[in-house]
Amino acid sequence: MAKDTIPARDFKRNKEEKATRLKARCFDVVFYPGKTETSRFAVVVRKDYGSAVERNKARRRLKELFRKSKPWLRGSFDIIVFVRPELKKLSFQEMGREWIKTLREGGIFEENHGSYNKNDKSLS
């Protein structure tokens, strides 16, 4: 199992744990304070989203966005993304804009850290 993914045993959280929930137009995101040194990520795609190919494509795209944005996260977080059907209509670039916008709204994206490039088409 990759170190970036959240194992099933950690998926069920205590209700007292502080979580930040945000809604974007194509997914809902829940941020928990991380239990590990690095941020971890999980994607939930319901079966009514589409075929297995469509569900896996959504997972792969979101995991890639997480991988690219990980250096700019403020601290360690467990991030769970719940995909909405509207995601199918977006290009990878539009999805990247929604992702960064959501991270900014959650206050966990640090643009002044490292070499974040606002012109990067996949993250702008």
C-alpha positions in Angstrom: 0.0 0.0 0.0 1.3 3.4 -0.8 2.2 5.7 2.1 0.0 8.5 0.7 -3.3 6.5 1.0 -5.4 6.2 4.1 -5.9 2.5 5.2 -9.4 1.3 5.9 -8.7 1.0 9.6 -8.0 4.7 9.8 -11.0 5.6 7.6 -13.5 5.5 10.4 -12.9 8.5 12.6 -14.0 9.4 16.0 -16.8 11.9 15.9 -15.0 14.2 18.3 -12.1 14.7 16.0 -12.1 18.1 14.4 -12.7 18.0 10.7 -13.1 20.7 8.1 -15.7 19.9 5.4 -15.8 21.9 2.2 -18.0 21.6 -0.9 -16.8 22.3 -4.4 -18.9 22.0 -7.5 -17.6 18.5 -8.4 -16.5 17.0 -5.0 -16.8 17.3 -1.3 -13.6 17.3 0.8 -13.0 16.5 4.4 -9.7 17.5 6.1 -8.6 15.9 9.4 -5.5 16.7 11.3 -2.9 14.1 10.2 -1.9 11.2 12.3 1.3 10.7 10.4 4.2 12.9 9.4 3.0 13.3 5.8 -0.4 14.0 4.4 -2.6 11.1 3.3 -5.4 10.9 0.8 -8.5 8.8 -0.1 -11.1 9.1 -2.8 -14.6 7.8 -2.5 -16.5 7.3 -5.8 -19.9 5.7 -5.6 -20.9 3.0 -8.0 -23.7 5.2 -9.5 -20.9 7.6 -10.7 -20.4 5.3 -13.8 -18.5 2.3 -15.0 -15.4 1.0 -13.3 -13.3 2.8 -16.0 -14.9 6.1 -15.2 -14.6 5.6 -11.4 -10.9 4.7 -11.7 -10.2 7.6 -14.1 -11.7 10.0 -11.4 -9.5 8.4 -8.7 -6.4 8.6 -10.8 -6.9 12.2 -11.7 -7.6 13.3 -8.1 -4.6 11.3 -6.8 -2.4 13.1 -9.3 -3.7 16.5 -8.2 -3.0 15.5 -4.6 0.5 14.3 -5.5 1.3 17.6 -7.3 -0.1 19.8 -4.5 1.4 17.8 -1.6 4.5 20.0 -1.2 2.4 23.1 -0.6 0.1 21.7 2.1 0.5 23.4 5.5 1.3 20.5 7.8 0.0 16.9 7.9 -3.6 16.1 6.9 -5.8 13.2 6.2 -7.9 14.2 3.2 -11.0 12.4 2.0 -12.6 13.4 -1.3 -16.2 12.4 -2.1 -16.7 12.6 -5.9 -19.9 14.1 -7.4 -21.1 13.2 -10.9 -20.3 16.7 -12.1 -16.6 15.8 -12.1 -17.0 13.8 -15.4 -17.7 17.1 -17.2 -14.5 18.8 -16.2 -11.2 18.7 -17.9 -8.0 17.9 -15.9 -7.1 21.6 -15.8 -10.6 22.6 -14.6 -10.4 19.9 -12.0 -7.0 21.3 -10.9 -8.4 24.8 -10.5 -11.3 23.4 -8.3 -8.8 21.4 -6.2 -6.5 24.3 -5.5 -9.5 26.6 -4.8 -10.8 24.1 -2.3 -7.4 23.7 -0.6 -7.2 27.5 -0.3 -10.7 27.8 1.2 -9.7 25.2 3.7 -6.6 27.2 4.6 -4.2 24.4 4.0 -2.5 25.5 0.8 0.6 27.5 1.2 1.4 29.3 -2.1 4.5 31.1 -0.8 6.3 27.9 0.1 8.7 26.3 -2.4 8.3 26.6 -6.1 4.6 26.8 -6.6 4.0 27.9 -10.2 0.7 29.6 -10.8 1.1 29.0 -14.5 1.2 25.2 -14.1 -1.8 24.2 -16.1 -2.7 21.2 -13.9 -2.7 23.2 -10.7 -4.0 26.6 -11.7 
